Amino acid sequence: MTSLQSLVDAACVSPAIPGAVALVSRGGETEVAITGQRTLGGEPMTRDTGFRIASLTKPITAAATMVLVERGRLGLDESVASLLPELARPSVLRSVTGPVDEPSNLVPAKRPITVRDLLTFQAGHGMPDSFDAPIVSVLSERLGEGPPRPQQRPAPDEWMSRLAGVPMVHHPGEGWTYNLGSEILGVLLARASAWTLGEVLTDTVLGPNGMDDTAFWTDRTDRLASLYLRDGTDLELVDPPEGQWSRSPPFESGAGGLVSTVDDWHAFGRMLLAGGVHDGHRVLAEESVTAMMTSYVDGGPGHPFLGGQGWGFGGSVDIRQIDPWNVPGRYGWVGGTGTAGYVIPSSDTVVVWLTQVELRSPEDFTAMGEVLTYAADPDA
């Protein structure tokens, strides 16, 4: 019978993936598999190895947002303009294929951006379905959108100033665009609390869930895996343990900036499955968890980001079975640094996959897909 360990071992037989840590938890039983090395030729992976989790940050940011909503600091359907005046009068592209800075291609937004819009990625700012649209290069050049490089981005106020000059792809509520919803939420949470985003996350989610190894940087570089990029058959070192995540970044990214461990993200997933409770203490209201894990957007078959699934608050929601790993109601997401984290309410399952090769080619997804498929089978 296939085991999680055998799947993870097979993924690291070739140098395609230097190492990995995976976890599948069903109810009271947890299976953890560890293999390979933190750095090529270096120390072996361990259960407490830290990884740059990239977009697995998004559900955590969404949960923190819901805590502030519960505390009355934010309203789901209130305009964000009072805290983010840079977005008080946004403009929208008439045509996403047209020029970004041409006044004739811009119109005023039909209505204000709300907190709900940011959570569901329907606010208007972000990556469109067409990767060759002119707005894509603008997002990269002006805002640093792309693979996470935390030391290369401006501080939040400067970032927001730049964002104010970038038009939206669609009117609020009239489309879905990737990533920037969580980035903007990060700035919103910090301003709403008069804290840094890291302090907000610690107060609302990380601390209450005992996620002590999750932060925007770490001084435990001895436990941090290296980050690689595939270059043909070789792996190119992108970031060593003492690199960009070893010190506080100028911009704490609510979309993809966190470092974490398999047990920390597992604790977060278990809290969601328990209706917002961790270790007997309530972190989120059950209604907030339900709101997070409800689909508000249908990506439709062939969607370049959603792959035919829906989107809730800060994560995807499976609404149809297209691939072997799809389970209706499954909530979570994938990180571009080679990570994945999902909860499956129907089988009381959490699955976490952590490795250190950026996802750029189909073979980078192969091992992840096998682990997610294993987790989707309640009889595995």
C-alpha positions as CSV (number, residue, x, y, z in Angstrom):
1,M,0.0,0.0,0.0
2,T,1.3,3.5,-0.9
3,S,2.4,5.6,2.0
4,L,3.1,9.3,2.3
5,Q,6.7,8.6,2.9
6,S,7.1,6.5,-0.2
7,L,5.6,9.3,-2.3
8,V,7.9,11.9,-0.8
9,D,11.0,9.7,-1.1
10,A,10.2,9.1,-4.8
11,A,9.9,12.8,-5.4
12,C,13.5,13.3,-4.3
13,V,15.1,10.3,-6.1
14,S,16.4,12.8,-8.8
15,P,17.7,16.3,-8.0
16,A,14.4,17.7,-9.2
17,I,13.5,18.4,-5.6
18,P,16.3,18.5,-3.1
19,G,14.1,17.8,-0.1
20,A,10.5,18.0,1.2
21,V,8.4,17.8,4.3
22,A,4.8,16.6,3.9
23,L,2.0,16.1,6.3
24,V,-1.5,14.5,6.0
25,S,-3.7,14.6,9.1
26,R,-7.1,12.9,9.2
27,G,-8.9,13.4,12.4
28,G,-6.7,12.3,15.2
29,E,-4.1,10.6,13.0
30,T,-1.2,12.5,11.5
31,E,1.3,11.1,9.0
32,V,4.5,13.1,8.4
33,A,7.1,12.3,5.7
34,I,10.6,13.9,5.5
35,T,13.3,13.4,3.0
36,G,16.2,15.0,1.3
37,Q,18.3,18.0,2.2
38,R,17.6,21.6,3.2
39,T,20.4,22.7,0.9
40,L,22.0,20.7,-1.9
41,G,24.9,18.9,-0.3
42,G,23.9,20.2,3.2
43,E,22.1,19.2,6.3
44,P,19.1,16.8,6.0
45,M,15.5,18.0,6.2
46,T,13.9,17.9,9.6
47,R,10.3,18.3,10.7
48,D,11.0,21.8,12.0
49,T,12.7,23.0,8.8
50,G,11.5,26.5,7.8
51,F,10.2,27.2,4.3
52,R,9.2,30.3,2.4
53,I,5.6,29.4,2.0
54,A,4.7,32.2,-0.5
55,S,0.9,32.2,-1.2
56,L,0.1,29.9,1.7
57,T,0.3,33.3,3.4
58,K,-3.0,34.4,1.8
59,P,-5.4,32.3,3.9
60,I,-3.6,33.5,7.1
61,T,-4.0,37.1,6.0
62,A,-7.7,36.4,5.3
63,A,-8.2,34.9,8.8
64,A,-6.5,37.9,10.4
65,T,-8.9,40.2,8.4
66,M,-11.9,38.3,9.8
67,V,-10.6,38.7,13.3
68,L,-10.5,42.5,12.8
69,V,-14.0,42.3,11.3
70,E,-15.2,40.5,14.4
71,R,-13.6,43.1,16.6
72,G,-15.4,45.9,14.7
73,R,-12.2,47.4,13.4
74,L,-13.2,46.7,9.8
75,G,-16.5,46.1,8.0
76,L,-16.7,43.6,5.2
77,D,-18.8,45.9,3.0
78,E,-17.3,49.2,4.0
79,S,-15.1,51.2,1.6
80,V,-11.4,50.9,2.2
81,A,-10.8,54.5,1.2
82,S,-10.7,55.9,4.8
83,L,-7.7,53.8,5.6
84,L,-6.3,53.6,2.1
85,P,-6.9,57.1,0.6
86,E,-4.6,56.2,-2.3
87,L,-7.5,54.0,-3.5
88,A,-10.2,56.6,-3.0
89,R,-10.6,57.4,-6.8
90,P,-9.2,54.4,-8.7
91,S,-9.3,54.2,-12.5
92,V,-10.1,51.2,-14.6
93,L,-8.8,50.0,-17.9
94,R,-11.4,50.2,-20.7
95,S,-9.5,47.4,-22.4
96,V,-6.9,45.2,-20.6
97,T,-5.1,44.8,-23.9
98,G,-4.8,48.5,-24.4
99,P,-2.1,50.9,-23.1
100,V,-1.9,51.3,-19.3
101,D,-1.1,55.0,-19.2
102,E,-3.3,56.3,-22.0
103,P,-6.1,58.5,-20.5
104,S,-8.5,57.5,-23.3
105,N,-8.2,53.8,-22.1
106,L,-9.1,54.8,-18.5
107,V,-12.5,55.3,-16.8
108,P,-13.4,56.0,-13.1
109,A,-14.4,53.0,-11.0
110,K,-18.1,52.6,-10.8
111,R,-18.1,52.1,-7.0
112,P,-15.6,52.1,-4.0
113,I,-13.5,49.1,-3.2
114,T,-14.6,47.2,-0.1
115,V,-12.9,44.8,2.3
116,R,-15.0,41.9,0.8
117,D,-13.7,42.8,-2.7
118,L,-10.1,42.5,-1.5
119,L,-10.8,39.1,0.2
120,T,-12.4,37.6,-2.8
121,F,-9.9,39.2,-5.3
122,Q,-12.7,41.1,-7.0
123,A,-11.4,44.6,-6.2
124,G,-9.9,45.1,-9.6
125,H,-6.2,45.3,-9.0
126,G,-4.1,42.3,-9.8
127,M,-2.9,39.8,-12.4
128,P,-5.4,39.3,-15.3
129,D,-6.1,36.0,-17.1
130,S,-4.0,37.2,-20.1
131,F,-0.3,37.1,-19.1
132,D,0.8,39.1,-22.1
133,A,-1.4,42.1,-21.2
134,P,0.5,45.4,-20.8
135,I,-0.6,45.7,-17.2
136,V,1.4,42.6,-16.3
137,S,4.8,44.2,-16.9
138,V,3.6,47.4,-15.1
139,L,2.7,45.3,-12.0
140,S,6.1,43.8,-12.0
141,E,8.1,46.9,-12.7
142,R,6.3,49.3,-10.4
143,L,5.1,47.1,-7.6
144,G,7.5,44.1,-7.6
145,E,4.8,41.6,-8.4
146,G,6.2,38.1,-9.2
147,P,8.1,35.5,-7.2
148,P,8.6,36.8,-3.6
149,R,11.8,38.8,-3.1
150,P,11.1,40.7,0.2
151,Q,14.1,42.9,0.3
152,Q,13.5,44.2,-3.2
153,R,10.1,45.9,-2.5
154,P,9.4,49.4,-1.2
155,A,7.9,50.2,2.2
156,P,4.1,50.1,2.4
157,D,3.4,53.8,2.0
158,E,5.6,54.0,-1.0
159,W,4.1,50.8,-2.4
160,M,0.6,52.3,-2.0
161,S,1.7,55.5,-3.6
162,R,2.8,53.5,-6.7
163,L,-0.4,51.4,-6.6
164,A,-2.4,54.6,-6.8
165,G,-1.0,55.2,-10.3
166,V,-1.8,51.7,-11.5
167,P,-5.2,51.2,-13.1
168,M,-7.5,48.3,-12.2
169,V,-8.2,45.5,-14.7
170,H,-12.0,45.6,-14.0
171,H,-14.5,47.5,-11.9
172,P,-15.0,46.3,-8.3
173,G,-17.1,43.2,-8.1
174,E,-17.1,42.6,-11.9
175,G,-14.1,40.3,-12.3
176,W,-11.4,38.3,-10.5
177,T,-7.7,39.2,-10.6
178,Y,-4.9,37.4,-8.8
179,N,-2.7,38.3,-5.8
180,L,-3.0,42.1,-5.1
181,G,-6.1,41.7,-3.0
182,S,-4.0,40.1,-0.3
183,E,-1.1,42.6,-0.7
184,I,-3.6,45.5,-0.2
185,L,-5.2,43.7,2.7
186,G,-1.8,43.5,4.4
187,V,-1.5,47.3,4.3
188,L,-5.1,47.7,5.4
189,L,-4.7,45.5,8.4
190,A,-1.6,47.3,9.5
191,R,-3.1,50.8,9.2
192,A,-6.4,49.6,10.9
193,S,-4.3,48.5,13.9
194,A,-1.5,51.1,13.8
195,W,0.9,48.1,13.9
196,T,3.1,46.3,11.5
197,L,1.4,43.5,9.6
198,G,3.6,41.0,11.4
199,E,2.3,42.3,14.7
200,V,-1.3,42.1,13.5
201,L,-0.8,38.5,12.3
202,T,0.9,37.5,15.6
203,D,-1.9,39.0,17.6
204,T,-4.8,37.7,15.6
205,V,-3.8,34.3,14.2
206,L,-0.2,33.2,14.7
207,G,-0.1,33.7,18.5
208,P,-3.5,32.2,19.2
209,N,-2.7,29.1,17.1
210,G,0.7,28.6,18.6
211,M,2.4,29.2,15.3
212,D,5.7,30.3,16.8
213,D,7.8,29.5,13.7
214,T,5.7,31.6,11.3
215,A,6.9,35.2,10.5
216,F,8.1,37.5,7.8
217,W,11.7,36.7,8.6
218,T,13.7,34.4,10.8
219,D,16.9,34.5,12.8
220,R,16.8,30.7,12.9
221,T,18.6,30.4,9.6
222,D,20.1,27.1,10.7
223,R,16.7,25.6,10.2
224,L,15.7,27.4,7.0
225,A,15.8,25.6,3.6
226,S,17.5,27.2,0.6
227,L,15.3,28.3,-2.3
228,Y,16.0,27.2,-5.8
229,L,14.8,27.8,-9.4
230,R,15.0,25.1,-12.0
231,D,17.3,25.9,-14.9
232,G,16.9,23.1,-17.4
233,T,18.1,20.0,-15.6
234,D,20.0,22.0,-13.0
235,L,18.9,24.0,-9.9
236,E,19.9,27.6,-9.5
237,L,20.2,28.9,-6.0
238,V,17.8,31.9,-5.6
239,D,18.0,32.5,-1.9
240,P,20.3,30.9,0.8
241,P,19.3,30.5,4.4
242,E,21.1,33.7,5.4
243,G,19.5,35.6,2.4
244,Q,16.4,37.8,2.0
245,W,14.3,36.1,4.8
246,S,17.0,36.5,7.4
247,R,16.1,40.1,8.3
248,S,13.0,42.3,8.5
249,P,11.8,43.2,5.0
250,P,10.7,46.8,4.1
251,F,7.4,45.4,2.9
252,E,5.6,42.6,4.8
253,S,3.6,40.8,2.1
254,G,0.2,39.6,3.0
255,A,0.1,37.7,-0.2
256,G,3.3,35.7,0.0
257,G,5.9,36.8,2.5
258,L,5.8,34.3,5.4
259,V,8.3,31.7,6.5
260,S,6.6,28.7,8.2
261,T,6.9,25.0,9.1
262,V,4.7,22.0,8.4
263,D,3.4,21.9,12.0
264,D,2.5,25.6,12.1
265,W,0.4,25.4,8.9
266,H,-1.1,22.2,10.2
267,A,-2.2,24.0,13.3
268,F,-3.8,26.7,11.2
269,G,-5.6,24.1,9.1
270,R,-6.8,22.2,12.2
271,M,-8.2,25.5,13.6
272,L,-10.3,26.0,10.4
273,L,-11.6,22.4,10.5
274,A,-12.5,22.9,14.2
275,G,-14.7,25.9,13.3
276,G,-12.2,28.5,14.5
277,V,-11.1,26.8,17.7
278,H,-7.5,25.9,18.6
279,D,-6.6,24.0,21.8
280,G,-10.0,24.9,23.4
281,H,-9.7,28.6,22.6
282,R,-11.7,30.4,20.0
283,V,-9.5,32.1,17.4
284,L,-12.3,32.8,14.8
285,A,-16.1,32.8,15.0
286,E,-17.5,29.8,13.2
287,E,-19.4,32.1,10.9
288,S,-16.0,33.7,9.9
289,V,-14.6,30.3,9.0
290,T,-17.6,29.4,6.9
291,A,-17.3,32.8,5.1
292,M,-13.6,32.1,4.3
293,M,-14.4,28.6,2.9
294,T,-17.4,29.6,0.8
295,S,-16.8,30.1,-2.9
296,Y,-17.8,33.5,-4.3
297,V,-16.2,33.1,-7.7
298,D,-16.3,30.3,-10.3
299,G,-13.1,30.2,-12.3
300,G,-14.6,27.9,-14.9
301,P,-12.7,25.1,-16.7
302,G,-9.4,26.1,-18.0
303,H,-9.0,29.2,-15.8
304,P,-5.2,29.9,-15.7
305,F,-5.2,30.4,-11.9
306,L,-8.2,28.6,-10.5
307,G,-8.2,25.6,-12.8
308,G,-12.0,25.2,-12.8
309,Q,-12.5,25.8,-9.1
310,G,-13.9,28.7,-7.0
311,W,-12.4,31.3,-4.7
312,G,-13.3,32.1,-1.1
313,F,-11.6,34.5,1.2
314,G,-7.8,34.2,0.6
315,G,-7.9,30.7,-0.9
316,S,-9.5,28.5,-3.5
317,V,-12.6,26.3,-2.9
318,D,-13.2,23.1,-4.9
319,I,-16.6,23.2,-6.5
320,R,-16.1,20.5,-9.1
321,Q,-13.9,17.4,-9.6
322,I,-11.5,18.0,-12.5
323,D,-8.3,16.5,-11.1
324,P,-7.8,13.5,-8.8
325,W,-7.0,15.8,-5.9
326,N,-10.2,17.8,-6.1
327,V,-12.8,17.3,-3.3
328,P,-15.9,19.5,-3.1
329,G,-15.4,22.0,-0.3
330,R,-11.6,21.6,-0.1
331,Y,-10.1,25.0,0.8
332,G,-6.5,26.2,0.6
333,W,-3.9,27.2,-2.0
334,V,-0.5,26.6,-3.6
335,G,2.6,28.7,-3.0
336,G,4.9,29.6,-5.9
337,T,8.0,28.6,-3.9
338,G,6.9,24.9,-4.0
339,T,4.3,24.7,-1.3
340,A,0.7,23.7,-0.8
341,G,-1.7,23.6,2.1
342,Y,-5.4,22.5,2.1
343,V,-8.2,21.5,4.4
344,I,-10.8,19.0,3.4
345,P,-13.9,19.3,5.7
346,S,-15.6,16.2,4.3
347,S,-12.8,13.9,5.6
348,D,-11.5,16.1,8.4
349,T,-8.1,16.3,6.6
350,V,-5.3,18.7,6.5
351,V,-2.5,18.3,3.9
352,V,0.7,20.4,3.8
353,W,3.4,20.0,1.2
354,L,6.6,22.0,1.7
355,T,9.7,22.1,-0.6
356,Q,12.1,24.6,-1.9
357,V,11.9,24.8,-5.8
358,E,9.9,27.6,-7.4
359,L,7.0,26.3,-9.4
360,R,7.8,27.1,-13.0
361,S,7.3,24.0,-15.1
362,P,4.9,21.0,-15.1
363,E,7.4,18.7,-13.5
364,D,7.6,21.0,-10.5
365,F,4.0,20.2,-9.8
366,T,4.3,16.4,-10.2
367,A,5.2,15.4,-6.6
368,M,2.8,17.9,-5.1
369,G,0.0,16.5,-7.2
370,E,0.7,13.0,-6.0
371,V,0.7,14.1,-2.3
372,L,-2.5,16.1,-2.8
373,T,-4.2,13.1,-4.5
374,Y,-3.1,10.9,-1.6
375,A,-4.7,13.3,0.8
376,A,-7.9,13.4,-1.2
377,D,-8.5,9.7,-0.7
378,P,-10.0,9.1,2.7
379,D,-9.1,5.4,2.5
380,A,-5.4,6.0,1.8
